Amino acid sequence: MRKSFASSLLNFRQHLNSWFARVAFLVLLAALAVTARADERAVKTRVQPVYPELAKRMKISGSVSIQATVDAEGKVTDAKAMNGNRLLAGAAEDAVRKWKFVPGDGVSVVTVEINFAMQ
């Protein structure tokens, strides 16, 4: 009886590992598809960010990575800062929301870098 339970447990574990491997593979495939689509979208119109006054006074510079969702017509429907200084992130998001991309087949996610440098 113990062998039967142990073998059933081992069989269940192997099945579970196989299922996780399939899910992981599908997630990886989806991520690669999104990345491939993101590289295909060219920027049609860029709007420069407004340097935040507080960041200027504090002499803060750097880059902010923005993840933008772009619809089929090329309009940015969402922009979210992924990393970078918080004082600069809002201005970068606001600017990217005004960008226009070349129309595409559907919705895509594009990652762009916005650089802030003191003049």
N, C-alpha and C positions, 0 to 999 in steps of 0.2 A: 504494500500500500504506500509506503514512503517513497519508493522508487517512482511510482506512478505520479505522485504529487510533485516530486522534484522534477521529473521529466516534463510535466505539464507547465510548471513554473518556468523552466528553461525555454520551452517552446513559446510561451507567452512573451518572455523577455526578448527572444529573437524576433518575434513578430513585431513587437513594439519598436525595437531598434530599426527594423526595416521600414516601418511607417515613418519614424522620425527622419530617417535618411531621405525618404521620398519628399517629405514636406520641406526639408532643408534644401533639397535640390530645386524644388519649385520656387522657393523664396529666392534662391540665388539666381535662377533663370529670370524671374521677374525683375530683380534689381539690375541685372545686366540689360534687360530690355529697356528699362527706364533710363539708364545711363546712355544707351545707344541713341535713344530718342532725344535726350537732352543735348547731345553733341550736334544734332542735326538742326536745331533751331538757332537761326542767326538773329542778331539784334538789328531791328530796323531803325528804331529811334531810341536814343539814350537821353536821360535827364540827369544832369549833374546834381549830387546831393548838396543841401545847404549845410555848411559846417556849423554845428551847434555852438552858440556863443560861449557857453560854459566850458566846452571842450577847448575852444580857442584860448580862453583865459587861463585854463589849466595846462595849456600847451600839450594837449593829448593828440597823438596821431596814431595811425595804424590802419589795418584793413579789417573789413567786416565781410564775412562770408554769408551770402543771402541765398536761401532756397526759394525760388519763385515758381509758382504754378501758372502755366500759360495755357489759355484755351485755344481752340482750333483756329480762331481768327487772329491770334497773336497778342491778345490782351492779357495782361498779368491779372490774375484773379486773387492771388494771395502771395505775400512775401513775408518770409520769416528769417530772422537772423539766427544763424547756426553757431557762430562764434565771433569773437571780437569784443571790443570795448562797448559796454552798455550805453555810455554817453553818445557813442557814434551810431549805434545800431538803429535807433529810431529814424534818424535822418537817412540812413542807407535804405531801410525798408520803404520809407516814403518815396524816395527817388525811384527805386526799382518798380514800385507799383505804377509809376507813370510811363515806364518803358513800353515800347511796342516791339513785338517780334514778328518775323516772317510767318505768315499763316502756315499751318501744318495739318496733318491728318486728324489729330485729336488733341486731347489734353496731354501736356508733358510737364515734367519737373526739371527746372534748369537751376544750376548753382552758379552764381556769379560772385566775383570779388569786387568790393568797393574800397578804394584806397583814399584815406584822408591824410593829407600832408600839409604841414604848416608852410605858408608862403613867405 
